[in-house]
Amino acid sequence: MNIRKRIWKPAGIVVAAIAIAASVSFIALPDREFQIIKSMDIFFNLFREINLFYVDNTDPEELVNKSIEGMLETLDPYTSFIPESAMEDYKAVTEGQYGGVGITIRDMDDVMTVVDVARHHPADKAGIRIGDMLMRVNGEWLTGKTDDEVFEMLKGAPHTKMQLTYLQASTKKEITKELVREMIPIPNVPYYGMLDNERKVGYIRLSNFSSDAGKEVKNALLDLKKTHGIRALVLDIRNNPGGLLVEAVEVVNLFVKRGQEVVSTRGRIKQWDNIYTTRYEPVDTAIALAVVVNRSSASASEIVAGAIQDLDRGVIIGQRTFGKGLVQTTRPLSYNTQVKITTAKYYIPSGRCIQALDYAHREADGSVGHIPDSLIREYRTLKNNRTVRDGGGVSPDVEALPETMSRIAVTLYVRNLIFNYATIYTLQHDTILPARDFKLSDREYDEFIAYLQDKFFDYQTEMEMTFLKLKQLAEKEQFIGDVTAEMDALQAKLNHDRFRDLEIHREDVKELLCEEIVARYYYNAGKIANTMRNDTQIKTAVSVLAEQDRYNELLNN
């Protein structure tokens, strides 16, 4: 779910807007109540006049949607209207499951292609594989439809039947099968395993905070302790957009004592003021713990990271988090619509709020931008009295930046050349090594280069794009005539050779190829396991946990 989305899909009528006003008027002072009634009366009369007398035909539903969208734009980025058509999607996000057959599709060159299959669910049992191309659903051709439209056709109530026609990637044969939909769980913990058997370092990837997130992390932790006797744990919540606040509390509860405050919420209306404490006996309060975060770790993820940091229970590794410290509450409206409205801010144990001070101005990825030092306040952790700060997001105890992919690797991925070659590779290999151990040999990489010989995948390097801007600036300021020869000579040197770049950035491209190939044999869990080998942030976390003195020093300074 896009946490910045204002309105899920076009829908709604004027009654919805009136209901919003009516739902809040009972708490208003007389003057405020009059202002609401007056404003809604003006709005209703304006709406009526436009629909009656405007020169062209109007769409009432669209007019109301635009008015709702404009109203919400004046508030924070997270308050949004949920029309009836989006309720199932909203429930899928919060409940962590949906009715369907268990495939994810993407439009590739105007063909709806299977890019992920949920293990042990209807599509998987029927033999549908990544790379297969969907043609018809219940006899209806998919040509010209969007990803969302096709996904809606695939979804449905459990136990209902659907007919799926697809072109099998391995045989190029058209196959039609009848599938029975079921509830497809979206796992909060898609993978867990061992990172270092010698040092007994375990790993848990937590991707969401929907229902039962705490239970899934607990089961994974207990299994790692029982099966491998782990002495240290990496909890990975990178790219986790958050979810249910209570599940964040449950996750923290696994590592801290019962009765410990984890987060509190405070809003304008006192009924939203709450203190959330741990309710159960923990699983392990002593195991060395590293929580890995990045710029896309948001909301409930930041509660976990911030509480673990404030309680001096573990070290935080990675990048400063997203900076979302606002609590949303879902309120029912008319005609099976709802509004998700910001009702409070949350505060972690040290007393700080990790909400960005200015949520209207963000980086391109939505995360917190630069915060002036003058606006940042210092707080103290509860056990060791360490200094921590507010201002937006949770800052790591150890900064570790992710490796950036080369432009050629990204280009090959975006152009689906890596995806397509993985399909070919799978047809030629019945089995591969276990997910964690699999890697491409130099000979196999050379075969990939041979595959690319007649494929178009040109791109511009960062240096070429910078040079182009410089050349345009020289032309604009009329200096180009003085430096034409030098410019031409430099451009000739900067022109890249695609196949030379394939050698220079061999390891980048290999990494993406390995991930895509492993997913065909070991599903999403295997893909995650394979990426751990070259993950710089995870390597940093393991090194910190492996050095007991450094780990203790970080928690005490």
N, C-alpha and C positions, 0 to 999 in steps of 0.2 A: 504494500500500500504506500502510495506517495503521501507522506505526512504533511506536505505543504498544499495538498489539493483542496480547493475551496468547495467545489461542487462535483459530486461523483459523475453524474451523467445528466443530460438535459431531461428534466421532468419537473412536475410540481404545478400548483395552481395558486390563485390568490388567497385561498383559504389558508394555505400553509403559512404565508406571510402574516396574515391576521392572527393565526394561532400562536405564532412566536410572540407577538406583542401581548396577546391575552395571557400567555403563560407566565409573563413576568410582571404584569400589572398589579397582581395581588400583593406584591411585596413593596410597591412603590408608594412614595409620599403623594399627597393630593396633587401638588403642582406637577410632579412627574407623571402622575396618572393622567392628568389633563393633557399634558404634552403628547403622551402616547396616543390617546384617543383622537386628539386634533390631527396629529401626523397621519394616522391611519385613515382618518376621514378624508384628508386631502389626497392621500395615495389612492384610495378607492375611487374617488371622483375623477381623478386624473386618468386612472386606468380605464374607467368607463367611457370618458370622453374620447380617448384615443381609439378605443375599439369601435365606438359608434361613428366617429366623424373623420378619422384619418383618411387621406386620399386613396391610399392603397389598402388592400386586405392585410390584417395583422394576425399574428399567431399569439393568442393570449398566453399560452404556456411559455413560449419563448420570452415574452415580455416580462413575465414574473421571474423566470429564471435569471434574466439579466439584472433585474432589480435585486434579487437575493444575492447574486454574485457581487454586485456593486456594494451592497450593504456590508457583506462579510469582508470585502477588501479593506474597509476602514478599521478592522479589528486585527487580531494577531493572525499569524499564518496558519494556525491549526484548527480554528473554528470553521466547521464546514457543514453544509446541508447534504443529507443523505436521502435521495429520492427513493421511491419504492423499487425502481428498477435496479438499484444498486445494493439493496438490503442483503441479498444473498452473498454478494462479494464481501460486504462488510462483516457478515457473520463468519464467513470463511477465514477472514483475517483474525478475528478475535477468538473464534472457537478452534481454529487450526485444522479444519477439515471442510471438504466440499463433496457434493455428489457428482460423480463422473466415472471415467474409465481409467484415469491415471496416466495421461500423456500431456506433455507440453509441446506446443507447436509454434513454429515461426515461419513467416513468409520469406522464402528464399527464391528469388528470381520468379516471382508470381506463382510459386508452388508451396502449398502448406506442408511443411516438412516437420517430422517428429524430431525434436531436439532433446527430449528427456522422457524416460519411462519410469513410472513408480514401480518398484520391485514388488512382486507377489500380488499385484492387483490386476483387474480384468484385461487391460491391454497387454501387459507382460505375459499373463497366462495364455493369451491368444497368440503369442508369438510376434507381436508388433515390436519393432526395434527402431532405435535411433537411425535416422536416415531414410526411413520409409516415407513415402509421399502420399498424403491424403487426397482423395479425389471426390468422394461423395459421402454425405451423412444422410442416412434414411432416404437415399436415392437422389438427394438434392446436390447438384454440382457446387463445388466450392470456388470455382473460378470467379475472380473479381471481389471476393469477400475479404474483409480484414481479419487480422488475428483474433480480435475481440469477438467478432461475429461468429467465427468458427468455434471459438472456445465456448460461447453461449450455446451453440448447437450440441456440443459434446457434453455439457453439463446437464444435470437433471436429477430427479428424485431417485434415491436408492431403490433397487429392484425393478426399475423400468428398463425396457430393452431399447437398443438402438442398433442400426445396421451401418457398418463402416466399410467403405470401399477404399482401398489404397494400392499403390504401386510398390511392390516389395523391392527394396534396394538391392538385395542379394540376387534376385532372379529376374527383375524387371517384369514380373508377372502381375496382372491385376487380380487382387484377392478381395473377396467380400466376406465379412464375418459378422455374426450377430453377437453383440456384447451386452451384458447386464450391468448396469451402473451400480456402484456401491459407494459408501462413504470413504473418501480418500483422505487419510490423515496427512497433514503437512507437519513433518517432524520438527520439533524445536531443537532436538539434538540429532542432526543428520549423520554425525560420525563421532566416535571416540576410540581411542587406542593408545598405544605406547609411542613415545618419542625417543626415549633412551632407556633401553632395557638394563644396561649396566648400572646407571644411576637411579633407576626406578622412577623415571619421570613420565607421568601420564598426561593425556590430552583429551579435552572435551570441547567440541565446537557447539556453541549455543547460538542459533540463527534467529530465533524469534522468542517472544514472551507471550504466546497464546496459552490457552488452557493447558494445564499439566506440565508447564515448562519446568517448574521446580521438581516435580516427580521424575521427569525424564533425566534431569541432571543428577538427581539422587541415585537413580538406578544405575546410571553410567559410572558414577563415583564408587558405589558399592561394588560393582563388578570389577573395576580396575583394582580396588583394594584387595578383593578376594582372589582374583585370578593372577594378578601380577605383583601384589604387595607394594604398591607405589608409595614412595616417600615424598614425592613432590608432584604438583599438578599445574598444568597450563590450562586456564579457562579462556577460551578464545571467543570474544564477543564483537569482533570486527564486523562491520557492515550489518550489524543488528539494529534495526530501526526502532526496537522497543515493542511495547504492547501493554499487557496488563500489569499494573503497579504491584498487585498482590503477589504475582509470580516472581517479580524481582525480589520481594521480601523473602519468599520461600527459598530462592537460590542463596541469598546471603545467609539465611538460617542454617544452611548445611555446614557453615564454617564458623559460626559464632554462637555463643551461649544463648539459651532461652531467656526471653524477657528483655533483649537488647533492642533499643530503638534503632530503626534502620532509616526511616524517612518520615517526615511530617508534611502535611499540606495545610496551607492557609490561604483563604480567599476572602472576598468581600462579604459573602454570606456565611455566617458562622457554621451552618450545617455542613459545610465542606471542609471545616477544620478537623483534621484527624492526625493521630499519631499511630504509626504502624510499627509494631514490635515483633520480634521473632516469637513464635508460639510453640515450637517443638524442640526436643532435644537435638543437638547438632549431630552430624555424622563424624566430623573430624575438626577439632579446633586447633590442632597443632601442625598439620601437614603444611609444608612450604607451598605457598600459593602465588602464582603470577597470573594476573589478568591482562590479556592483550586487547588493546583498543585501537581504533583509528578515527578518522574524521567523520565516518559514517556510523559510529556507535552513538545511538541517540536514546533519549527518554529513559525507559526502564533499564537499558544497558548502562546509562550513566548513574542510575541509582545504585546498581550493583558495584560498578567501579568506584564511585564516590564513597559509598559506605565502607567497602573493603579498605579503601585508603584512609578514611577518617577514623576507622577503628584500629588502624595499624595491623590489620589482619593479613595483608599481602602486599606485593608490589605491583604497580601498574606499569605496563610496558607498551610503547607504541607512540601514538600521536594524541594531541589534544582532541577530545571528543566533540560531538556536534554542537552541544549547547542548547538542549531543550529541557527546560525545567518547569514546564507548564502542564497542568493536569486537565484532561478533557473528560467531561461527563456527557453521556448520551441521553437526550431527552426526547420522548415521543411527541410527534406532531400528528396532524390529521392525515387520513388516507395512507396509512402505513409508511409515512415518512418520518425521518428523525433529524435532529440537529445535534452535532457533536460540538459542544461548546466548552471553551476554556473557563473553568470555574475556580482554579486555585493555582498557586505555585508550590513546588515541593522543595523541601529543605533536608539536606542529608545531615548526619549526626553532629558535624562540627558547627552547624548552624548556617552554612553557606547554601546559596541557591545557585545552581549551575546554569540557569537560564541566561542566555546572552543578553547583555544590557540593552542592546539595540537589535531587536530581531527583524527589523525592516531592512537592514543592510547586511547581506551575507556574501560569502564567497560563491563562486560559480556552482559549487557542489552543494550549496545550502548551509555549509558549516560556518562556524564563527570566524569573522575576520579579525583584524588587529584591534585589540582593546588597549587604549592608553593606560599607562601605569597609574595615572592619577585617579582612574575610575575603578581600580582593582583594590579590594580589601583583603586583609590577611586574617586567617582563622588558625585554630590549633587543633591537631588531632587529639583524640580523647585519651589514648594510652601513653603515647611517647612524646606528646606536645610538639610534634613537628609542625612546620608552617605549611599551610595550604591556602589557596587563593580562589576567589570567585571571579566573576566577570564573563563567564561563558565557557561551559565545558569543564571536563576534568583533565588537568594536565598530568602527564605520566611522570612517574618517578625516574624512569629511564626512557629517554626518547630513542625511538628506532623507526627509521623511515622505510617504507616499502621500496623495493627496487622498481624502477620504471622500465616498461617494455620499450624496445626499439620501435621506431616507426614502421619498419618493414614487417616486424612480427604482428603489430596491430593491424596493418593493412591486409596481411594474409588472413587474419582472423575475421575482419569485417567483411572481406570479399568472399567468405565462406570456403576459401581454398583449403584451409586446415580442416574444416568440418568435412568437406567432400573427400579429402585424401584419407581421413580416418575411416570413412565408410569403405573405401577401397582396401585399406590395410586390413580391416576386419574380415573382409571376404577372403583374404589370402592367408589368414592365420586363425586356426580354430581356437587356440588358447594363447595366453601370454603369461608372463611371470606374475606373482602377486602384485597388487596395486602399488604397494610401497616400494617394491624392488624394480618395477618396470622402468626401462629407459630405452631410447632408440640407440642402436649402434651407428657408427659413422657410415657403414654401408647402407643402412636403412635410410639415413638422412640423405645420402646421395641419391637414393631412389626417389625421394620426395622432390629433390631439385630437378631430377629428370622429368617428373610429372609436371613441373611448372614450366617447362620449356616453351610450350605453346599457349600458356595462360597469360592474360594481361593483368598486371597488378602494379602499375606504376604509382608513384607517390612522390611527395616532396619531403626532403629532410628539413629539420629545423634550421640548418644553416642556409639551405636554399630559400626558405621562406623569409628569413631575415635579409638575405641578399636582395630578394625581390622588393621588399619594403624600402631598402636603401636605394635601389635603382629608381623606384617610383618617386622617392623624395628628391633625388638628384634631378629628375625630369621636371618635377613640380617647381623647384627652385632654380631651374635653368642652368644647372651645372653639368648636365650630362654631356654636353659637347666637349668640355674640357677633359673628361675622364672616360670617354667612350672606349678607347683602346684598353685601358686598365680594367674597365668593367667587363669587357668581352673576355679578356684573359682570365680574370677571376671566375667568371661564370663557367668557362670551359673547365677549370680545375674543380669547381664545386659540383658539376654534373655527376650524379651518382650512377654506378653500375649496379643494377638490381641483383645480379648473380654474384657480384663481388660482395655486396651487402649481406647476401645469404650466408657467406662464409664468415664475415666479420661478426655477424649476430647469430651465429649458429646455435648457441646455447639458449638464447631467448626463444627462437623458433622451435627448437626441440622441446622446450618446456611446454609450450602451448599444444604441440602435437601429442606429447605424452598424456596430457590431461584429457584431451579429446578422445584419444584411443582407449585409455583406461576406462572412461565412462561407458564405452560400448560393452565392456566385459564385467565391470564391477559397479556400475550405476554411480549415483552421485557420491555415495560414501567412498567408493574407490577413488573417485576423482579428487576428493578432499585429501585422502591419505597420500596420494601421489604428489600433491603440491607441497606437502610438509618438507620434502627433501631439500628444497631450495628457497624456503621462506625465511627471509632475513629477520623479520620480526619474531618469528617463532624461535629461530636460532638464538637470538638475543635473550629471549625469555629462558630458554634451557640453560644458557651459560650463566645467567644470574642465579638460577635455582641450584646449579651445580657447585657454585662457590658460596658455601655457607657463611663465610665471613662477610662477603659483599652483600649478601641477602640481608643479614642482620644489620649491617651498617646502614643500608638504605632505609630500613624500618626504624632506625634510631636517630637519624639525622634529618 
